[in-house]
Amino acid sequence: MTTNHLDASQFVQDQQFEADIVIIGSGAGGGIAAEQLAQAGFKVLLLEEGAYYTRDDFVMQERWAYPQLYQEGAARKSRDQAIGILQGRTVGGSTTVNWTTSIRTPEPTLDYWHAEFGINFTGDNDLSAYFAAAEQRLNIQPWAVPANANNAKLQQGCQKLGWQYTVISRNVNGCANLGYCGMGCPINAKQSMLVSTIPSAMALGATLISRISVRQLHWRGDSITGLDAVPVDQHFQPRTDLRIRIKAKHYIVAAGAIGSPALLLRSKVPNPSGRLGRHTYLHPSVISGAFFEEAINGHSGAPQSIYSDQFVWPEHSDKAGYKLEVPPLHPVLVATKLIGNGGQHAALMQQFNHLQAIIALLRDGFHPQSQGGTVLLDSAQQPVLDYPISDYLWQGMRSALLSMAELQFAAGAKQVLPMHHDAKLYSSWPEAKAAILQLPMQKLRQTVVSAHVMGGCNMAVSPARGVVNQSGRHHQLQNLSVFDGSILPTSLGANPQLTIYALVWRNCQQLISSLQ
């Protein structure tokens, strides 16, 4: 381990630190910011609630990875338990465990932000140069290796039906096509913040403190004056026996779209827009399984290499749009999402290597009945996401189940299994269609998951409509920036990492200019 890393769980007495800039969170936003600011000569302190693991720790086992690398042991759920949320909690954040899909922000999303929030990324504010810089820095390019069978079925179904599909760009370099990206890359091929910007920032003098939980920002007038933090225990829960105080000239919150609003809510920062912790978006996702004659082996090969945008932007705005992708298939992940009990569940698991799966990611935030969720604090001041699912989203989910089943039969599936507790194995598209149209779309009956969290500290030109401005600077506190996915005013309709990289790169350059 490098001397520039401190593990707060090893502290034996209260601590104090000072820096030019403190960054809370080491994921896509915090990681980019740490490198940029260290390059600009600032004394940077990077804080992470999770642990500092490296490739030697990544043993490609779910039983190790989920408790060590994910929020709440990969069992984080919405308040009513209806939505499972996969989110990273380790140095590098979700970039250490994501499936590498890298997509530029869709133009219609930027257009909507412009119309609704005054956010303008055209002309001088165009993001193209920042997308290009991030793509170069993280070796993002279209995946040149043939898709694994799990992804190839998505492609074949699209070809058969005449639907749009795209080869995915991935942030990898020297990838061995293992398929275990979600458990941490054991060969450092995935260009996560863990192996790219964070080591670079540390080489330039930045200090990383892991296993530290920031509990409160102190502020007076229009300025943050300091922060209080504590170490976390072996279960990553805040301890109460030690205090860590940190002072900086500028404070960057990059704790993710659940963690960042939670910290600002705990700190009771000014919130005249009333939007802090509200309009947090998930891309709520539904799953369709299919069994094929031939082995699919969805655990092997790049987890995501093909997507379809056939349904992302429907002609009628009263219909929810959804993106079609596939998830990697690993036993624990699959077992927790499969339906059925006892013998029925076991029988499905016995066909594990013949299972193919598609996920539909619903694009939320673009309709009056799609306003996302709210980050609340529980009795221990820890975040809980309340996420009601409206009829508009339920109907979108039903449409998505239909599209996925049609695609899987077109690709040659013997049987299709929508992940819904009242669904069964269907042997033909007409049978599946009739059944899906009758499924009760209700929470805890319909399996809903998400791996993307956005919003809760949204950017807007007007302080009445958002928490931060277009540069991620807090509207009321002059030395506070929010640099992560929480500043997005809606969901994206695309996987968020590349959007966050580009936005934070741009916002960092502006921050550096203003601080110098």
Helices and strands as residue ranges (DSSP letters): E 5-7, G 8-10, E 15-24, H 28-39, E 44-47, G 55-57, H 62-69, G 71-74, E 83-85, G 93-96, E 101-102, H 107-117, G 123-125, H 128-137, E 140-142, H 149-161, E 166-167, E 169-171, G 181-183, H 197-203, E 207-210, E 212-220, E 223-231, E 244-253, H 256-266, E 280-281, E 285-291, E 306-311, E 322-325, H 331-337, H 342-350, G 352-354, E 355-362, E 374-377, E 383-386, H 391-410, E 415-418, H 429-438, E 448-450, E 454-455, E 480-482, G 485-487, H 497-515
